[in-house]
Amino acid sequence: MKTMIPWRGIIEEYRKFLPAGEQTPIVSLQEGNTPLLPAPRLAETVCPGRELFLKIEGANPTGSFKDRGMTLAVSKAMEKKAKGLMCASTGNTSASAAAYAAKAGLPAYVVVPAGKIALGKLTQALMHGARVIQIEGNFDQALTIVKSLCEETAIELVNSINPFRLEGQKTAAMEVCDQLGCAPVIHALPVGNAGNITAYWRGYREYKEAGQTQGLPRMFGFQAEGAAPLVRGHVVESPQTVASAIRIGNPASWTFALQAVEESDGCLHMVSDEEIIQAYQMVASQEGIFCEPASAASIAGIYKLHRENLLPKDGTIVCTLTGHGLKDPDTGLSVSYRPVTVPATREAVAAQLTT
Ligand SMILES: *Cc1c(COP(=O)(O)O)cnc(C)c1O
């Protein structure tokens, strides 16, 4: 019999680096341990001559990286005996909060922009038994409301302004180092509320300081053109992009993200929806990985820098693919061809073959 070393979730695996003690009841769905997949075919187009890896965060239990932060935020909420969880969300935070609340046996309240949540994410929140409240407004307005409500109740806010979220998320950077044997030269991420780029940078630094890895990457963050407050340097009132997970006009971790980029000698750029969709289709058709549109912003950004001759000539590049493509089947269908329907005969099907 082959012995598998069981993975115990990010809190147990990286406990040394996390604020979880003996008294913390761990609420885990065994998140983390996601693949770091070499992407040589995609690299031929988006960064020829360089090594490209994809950190597949869609392989987490609820299909996005949000689970890394949620396990710690919910465990800490249990420790302080919170009566419930609440979040504002563009979708994935609510799916994750709902799942961990179910695991913990706590009620979850999620406040989302009406009609703006990808189908899979809404379905997850409902299936896990969260109370979903849709507002006639955007994410930024939802966040203002939940912040105010959580201040006055024993309900714990689990948005990324909850410090435990970023603490949990930093373990993704530590995993990349463990998988590569060192830090990459460039780490590229889509940027919405800017929590993840902040968390990765913290993770890389802490792992290096602890002597667990060598080197530090340059952090490259990419926003969508219609939702690029960090690149433009001002709040965007009504952010617009096909990439709903990064449709954010006033990022919660604004200053931390700028710091991460500056300290790491990185950069922030924006990509158009067309570039995002192109990358979304390329990674699916060339590497076999179906990610969310928002996730593809990392690849679209690297490709754009390559086309503009702004990419360093060598060194390993890691792109985080933040969420699973099945979260948003509508966008996938809308950019795909319509399958043909033919009679149920061998000849009719044979006529369709192209090889
Ligand atoms: C939350 C999310 C993002 C944005 O991450 P931030 O930490 O808000 O910058 C990107 N992609 C997906 C799929 C997400 O769920």
The ligand as a Gaussian input file, in Angstrom:
#p B3LYP/6-31G(d) Opt

LIG

0 1
 C      -11.043000      37.870000      -4.490000
 C      -10.566000      37.507000      -5.842000
 C       -9.600000      38.269000      -6.523000
 C       -9.052000      39.560000      -5.991000
 O       -8.221000      39.393000      -4.879000
 P       -7.928000      40.658000      -3.936000
 O       -7.282000      40.086000      -2.748000
 O       -9.254000      41.272000      -3.657000
 O       -7.047000      41.572000      -4.722000
 C       -9.161000      37.831000      -7.757000
 N       -9.652000      36.712000      -8.319000
 C      -10.582000      35.950000      -7.690000
 C      -11.093000      34.728000      -8.370000
 C      -11.062000      36.327000      -6.441000
 O      -11.989000      35.570000      -5.852000

